[in-house]
């Protein structure tokens, strides 16, 4: 602590000299810049997983990887099914989505209400009511840890589908592919495009 006091005193005496006005301005700028860097560095979260109030670890990157794998899996399954249509040949599929998958979580909710009625000596009454509500995400034990309780998973809405098939140059095959995609994904025909493979 004495070291810092001595250092500050030396800086004060050095800065106070009238010949060092330019140096004084530079020191002030450096100090302000240092404070800005410290504030900016403290506002960025670390690389650790953030924990919510319930203590469960939230990993956004894992959720994104899972979502991406699910979308690719859907495309692969659809390609496999469509390639089995007579005349289709080799098929590739790309599906675009309006948004990602939505997961609805369960919540523990606690409600407290308290009503007080006061009567004064002159016959008047005063009623006071207070209501408190608190909710938090519900968790279940899972493999030595905790995970949120999922009520339902809402699958993403399909924005459009592109199918590339070897046999798409024949109109009958093209119609079969469009009908299959329409039925499997519940997508209107105008959002499905089928192209011939080169």
C-alpha positions in Angstrom: 0.0 0.0 0.0 2.9 2.3 0.8 4.3 1.7 -2.7 1.1 3.0 -4.3 1.0 6.1 -2.1 4.6 6.9 -2.9 4.0 6.3 -6.6 0.9 8.6 -6.6 2.9 11.3 -4.7 5.7 11.1 -7.2 3.2 11.4 -10.1 1.5 14.4 -8.5 4.8 16.3 -8.0 6.0 15.4 -11.5 2.7 16.5 -13.1 2.5 19.8 -11.1 5.6 21.2 -12.6 4.6 24.0 -15.1 7.1 22.8 -17.7 5.3 19.4 -18.1 1.9 20.7 -19.2 1.9 18.5 -22.3 2.8 15.4 -20.2 0.0 16.2 -17.8 -2.5 16.2 -20.6 -1.2 12.9 -21.9 -1.4 11.3 -18.5 -5.0 12.3 -18.0 -5.8 10.9 -21.4 -4.0 7.6 -20.6 -5.9 7.3 -17.3 -9.2 8.0 -18.9 -8.5 5.4 -21.6 -7.4 2.9 -18.9 -10.7 3.4 -17.0 -12.7 2.9 -20.2 -10.9 -0.3 -21.0 -11.5 -1.6 -17.4 -15.2 -0.8 -17.6 -15.5 -2.4 -21.1 -13.7 -5.5 -20.1 -15.8 -6.0 -17.0 -19.1 -5.7 -19.0 -18.2 -8.6 -21.3 -19.2 -12.1 -20.0 -16.4 -14.6 -19.6 -16.1 -17.8 -21.6 -17.7 -19.8 -18.9 -21.3 -21.1 -19.2 -23.7 -18.7 -17.7 -25.9 -20.1 -14.9 -29.4 -18.9 -14.3 -31.0 -18.5 -10.9 -31.9 -22.2 -10.6 -28.3 -23.3 -11.1 -28.7 -25.2 -14.4 -26.0 -24.6 -17.0 -27.2 -22.9 -20.2 -25.2 -23.8 -23.3 -26.4 -21.8 -26.3 -23.8 -23.2 -28.6 -24.9 -26.8 -27.8 -28.5 -25.9 -28.6 -27.4 -24.4 -31.9 -25.4 -27.5 -32.8 -28.3 -29.7 -31.9 -30.7 -27.6 -34.0 -28.3 -27.6 -37.0 -27.9 -31.4 -36.8 -31.7 -31.9 -36.6 -32.2 -29.8 -39.7 -29.5 -31.7 -41.6 -31.0 -35.0 -40.4 -34.5 -33.9 -41.8 -32.9 -33.0 -45.1 -31.1 -36.4 -45.3 -34.3 -38.3 -44.4 -36.3 -36.4 -47.0 -33.6 -37.0 -49.6 -33.7 -40.8 -48.9 -37.5 -40.9 -49.1 -37.6 -38.9 -52.3 -34.9 -40.9 -54.0 -37.1 -44.0 -53.7 -39.8 -42.5 -55.9 -39.7 -44.2 -59.3 -37.8 -42.2 -61.8 -36.4 -39.7 -59.3 -32.8 -41.0 -59.2 -30.3 -39.3 -56.9 -32.0 -36.5 -54.9 -30.7 -33.6 -52.8 -32.9 -31.5 -50.6 -32.5 -28.1 -48.9 -35.0 -26.9 -46.4 -35.1 -23.3 -45.1 -37.0 -22.3 -41.9 -38.8 -19.1 -40.8 -37.3 -19.5 -37.3 -35.6 -22.1 -35.1 -37.2 -24.6 -32.8 -39.0 -23.2 -29.8 -38.9 -25.0 -26.4 -41.6 -24.2 -23.8 -40.3 -24.7 -20.3 -42.3 -25.4 -17.1 -42.3 -22.8 -14.3 -42.7 -23.1 -10.5 -45.0 -20.3 -9.6 -45.7 -19.1 -6.0 -48.5 -16.6 -5.2 -49.0 -14.9 -1.9 -51.8 -12.6 -1.1 -52.3 -10.7 2.2 -55.3 -8.6 3.1 -55.4 -6.4 6.1 -58.5 -4.6 7.4 -58.0 -1.9 10.0 -60.7 -0.1 12.0 -60.1 3.1 13.7 -61.8 4.5 16.9 -64.1 6.7 14.9 -65.7 3.8 13.0 -63.7 4.1 9.7 -62.1 1.1 8.1 -59.1 0.9 5.9 -58.4 -2.2 3.7 -54.9 -3.0 2.4 -54.2 -5.9 0.1 -50.8 -7.1 -1.0 -50.1 -9.7 -3.7 -46.6 -11.2 -4.4 -45.9 -13.5 -7.3 -42.7 -15.4 -7.9 -41.8 -17.8 -10.7 -38.8 -19.8 -11.6 -37.9 -22.4 -14.1 -38.7 -26.0 -12.9 -35.8 -28.5 -13.0 -35.6 -32.3 -12.9 -32.6 -34.5 -12.0 -30.8 -35.9 -14.9 -27.6 -38.0 -15.0 -26.2 -36.4 -11.8 -27.2 -32.9 -12.8 -30.3 -30.8 -13.4 -32.1 -29.9 -16.6 -35.2 -27.7 -17.2 -38.6 -29.5 -17.5 -39.8 -29.2 -21.1 -43.6 -28.9 -21.5 -43.5 -29.0 -25.3 -41.2 -28.5 -28.3 -42.5 -26.4 -31.2 -40.9 -27.5 -34.4 -39.6 -24.8 -36.8 -41.9 -23.5 -39.5 -40.7 -24.4 -43.0 -40.1 -21.4 -45.2 -39.3 -23.2 -48.5 -37.9 -26.5 -50.0 -35.6 -27.0 -52.9 -35.3 -30.5 -54.4 -32.7 -31.4 -57.0 -33.3 -34.8 -58.7 -31.9 -36.6 -61.7 -35.4 -37.5 -63.0 -36.9 -34.0 -62.4 -36.9 -33.3 -66.2 -40.0 -35.6 -66.5 -43.2 -33.9 -65.5 -44.7 -36.9 -63.8 -41.6 -37.4 -61.6 -41.6 -33.7 -60.8 -45.2 -33.8 -59.7 -44.6 -36.9 -57.5 -41.7 -35.1 -55.8 -43.7 -32.0 -55.2 -46.7 -34.0 -53.8 -44.4 -36.0 -51.5 -42.7 -32.9 -50.1 -46.1 -31.2 -49.6 -47.4 -34.2 -47.7 -44.3 -34.9 -45.6 -43.6 -31.3 -44.5 -47.1 -29.8 -44.7 -45.8 -27.1 -47.0 -47.9 -25.4 -49.7 -47.0 -26.2 -53.3 -45.8 -22.6 -54.1 -43.0 -23.0 -51.5 -41.6 -26.1 -53.2 -39.2 -25.9 -56.1 -37.9 -29.0 -58.0 -35.0 -28.8 -60.4 -33.3 -31.2 -62.7 -29.8 -32.4 -61.7 -27.1 -31.4 -64.2 
